[in-house]
Amino acid sequence: MTNDCLFCRIVAGEIPATVVHETDETLAFRDIGPKAPVHVLVIPKEHFTDVAALAVADPGLAGKVLAACAAVAAAEGLTEDGYRVIFNAGPHSGQEVFHVHAHVLGGRPLGPMVSA
């Protein structure tokens, strides 16, 4: 945990979040600025800067984060119509919190993957 990381502070219970799924190693909570009817962030409880750092350091935990994304999608009723899982890595991607997190988005057609 890093004291200046927003998501580490959520894991520690210092900042409230609307938790929708939790395991010993992952936490999923609603995004406070949703971009779709369902917008849930899925994180490992351990701090890693981005998805590449997580994949290199602990591929097994990376798989658990993906499994948590699938569990959230199922619990939110997204599996029939589909959903999107997005990892942003680095400033050009739009990553704002430098603790790896997946965005699980759905609940309506999401349009093109990237707009110019």
Backbone hydrogen bonds in HBPLUS format (Angstrom, degrees):
<---DONOR---> <-ACCEPTOR-->    atom                        ^
c    i                          cat <-CA-CA->   ^        H-A-AA   ^      H-
h    n   atom  resd res      DA  || num        DHA   H-A  angle D-A-AA Bond
n    s   type  num  typ     dist DA aas  dist angle  dist       angle   num
A0005-CYS N   A0002-THR O   3.22 MM   3  5.50 168.2  2.24 113.8 116.4     1
A0009-ARG N   A0005-CYS O   3.03 MM   4  6.28 151.7  2.11 150.6 158.6     2
A0010-ILE N   A0006-LEU O   3.01 MM   4  6.38 139.1  2.18 140.6 152.4     3
A0011-VAL N   A0007-PHE O   2.93 MM   4  6.21 162.4  1.96 150.4 154.3     4
A0012-ALA N   A0008-CYS O   2.96 MM   4  6.18 150.3  2.05 142.0 150.2     5
A0014-GLU N   A0009-ARG O   2.88 MM   5  5.19 140.0  2.05 166.2 164.6     6
A0013-GLY N   A0010-ILE O   2.99 MM   3  5.09 153.0  2.07 103.9 112.6     7
A0030-ARG N   A0018-THR O   2.99 MM  12  5.60 152.9  2.06 148.0 151.6     8
A0020-VAL N   A0028-ALA O   2.83 MM   8  5.68 160.7  1.87 138.8 145.3     9
A0028-ALA N   A0021-HIS O   2.81 MM   7  4.99 147.8  1.91 166.7 157.7    10
A0023-THR N   A0026-THR O   3.04 MM   3  5.13 170.2  2.05 136.9 138.6    11
A0045-LYS N   A0025-GLU O   2.85 MM  20  5.46 164.4  1.87 135.9 137.1    12
A0027-LEU N   A0043-ILE O   2.93 MM  16  5.42 153.3  2.00 153.1 158.9    13
A0043-ILE N   A0027-LEU O   2.84 MM  16  5.42 167.3  1.86 160.1 164.2    14
A0029-PHE N   A0041-LEU O   2.91 MM  12  5.42 151.3  2.00 149.8 157.8    15
A0041-LEU N   A0029-PHE O   2.75 MM  12  5.42 166.5  1.77 167.4 162.7    16
A0031-ASP N   A0039-HIS O   2.88 MM   8  5.69 174.1  1.88 153.8 152.3    17
A0038-VAL N   A0106-GLY O   2.96 MM  68  5.15 150.6  2.05 155.1 147.3    18
A0106-GLY N   A0038-VAL O   3.07 MM  68  5.15 146.2  2.19 140.5 142.1    19
A0040-VAL N   A0104-VAL O   2.97 MM  64  5.13 160.4  2.01 144.1 148.5    20
A0104-VAL N   A0040-VAL O   2.78 MM  64  5.13 164.7  1.81 157.6 162.7    21
A0042-VAL N   A0102-ALA O   2.84 MM  60  5.06 154.4  1.91 143.7 151.8    22
A0102-ALA N   A0042-VAL O   2.87 MM  60  5.06 162.6  1.90 145.1 150.1    23
A0100-VAL N   A0048-PHE O   2.72 MM  52  5.69 162.0  1.75 153.8 159.0    24
A0054-LEU N   A0050-ASP O   3.08 MM   4  6.40 158.1  2.13 153.2 159.7    25
A0055-ALA N   A0051-VAL O   2.90 MM   4  6.04 164.4  1.92 148.8 153.1    26
A0056-VAL N   A0052-ALA O   3.05 MM   4  6.23 157.6  2.10 151.1 155.9    27
A0057-ALA N   A0053-ALA O   3.00 MM   4  6.05 166.1  2.02 147.8 152.3    28
A0058-ASP N   A0054-LEU O   2.79 MM   4  5.62 166.9  1.81 156.5 160.0    29
A0061-LEU N   A0058-ASP O   3.05 MM   3  5.39 120.2  2.42 106.8 120.5    30
A0062-ALA N   A0058-ASP O   3.05 MM   4  6.42 153.3  2.12 151.5 160.0    31
A0063-GLY N   A0059-PRO O   3.02 MM   4  6.34 152.4  2.09 146.6 152.8    32
A0064-LYS N   A0060-GLY O   3.07 MM   4  6.43 144.2  2.20 138.7 148.9    33
A0065-VAL N   A0061-LEU O   2.91 MM   4  6.25 145.8  2.03 149.6 158.6    34
A0066-LEU N   A0062-ALA O   3.09 MM   4  6.46 157.7  2.14 148.0 153.5    35
A0067-ALA N   A0063-GLY O   2.88 MM   4  6.15 153.1  1.95 145.8 153.8    36
A0068-ALA N   A0064-LYS O   2.91 MM   4  6.09 148.9  2.01 139.9 148.1    37
A0069-CYS N   A0065-VAL O   2.96 MM   4  6.31 146.8  2.07 144.0 153.5    38
A0070-ALA N   A0066-LEU O   3.03 MM   4  6.40 155.3  2.09 148.9 154.5    39
A0071-ALA N   A0067-ALA O   2.95 MM   4  6.23 153.7  2.02 145.9 153.4    40
A0072-VAL N   A0068-ALA O   2.90 MM   4  6.11 156.3  1.95 150.0 155.8    41
A0073-ALA N   A0069-CYS O   2.95 MM   4  6.19 165.2  1.97 151.5 155.5    42
A0074-ALA N   A0070-ALA O   2.99 MM   4  6.20 160.3  2.03 148.1 153.1    43
A0075-ALA N   A0071-ALA O   2.93 MM   4  6.09 165.6  1.95 148.6 152.9    44
A0076-GLU N   A0072-VAL O   2.86 MM   4  5.98 145.1  1.98 152.2 161.6    45
A0078-LEU N   A0073-ALA O   2.88 MM   5  5.09 169.1  1.90 159.8 156.2    46
A0077-GLY N   A0074-ALA O   3.09 MM   3  5.18 160.9  2.12 106.2 111.8    47
A0082-GLY N   A0078-LEU O   2.86 MM   4  5.52 142.2  2.01 153.8 164.9    48
A0084-ARG N   A0105-LEU O   2.86 MM  21  5.16 161.9  1.89 151.1 156.9    49
A0105-LEU N   A0084-ARG O   2.86 MM  21  5.16 166.2  1.88 153.7 158.5    50
A0086-ILE N   A0103-HIS O   2.92 MM  17  5.02 153.3  2.00 138.0 146.8    51
A0103-HIS N   A0086-ILE O   2.78 MM  17  5.02 160.2  1.82 144.5 151.2    52
A0093-SER N   A0090-GLY O   3.16 MM   3  5.63 144.4  2.29 111.0 120.8    53
A0095-GLN N   A0090-GLY O   3.37 MM   5  5.52 151.0  2.46 151.7 143.5    54
A0094-GLY N   A0091-PRO O   3.16 MM   3  5.30 150.7  2.25 103.3 112.0    55
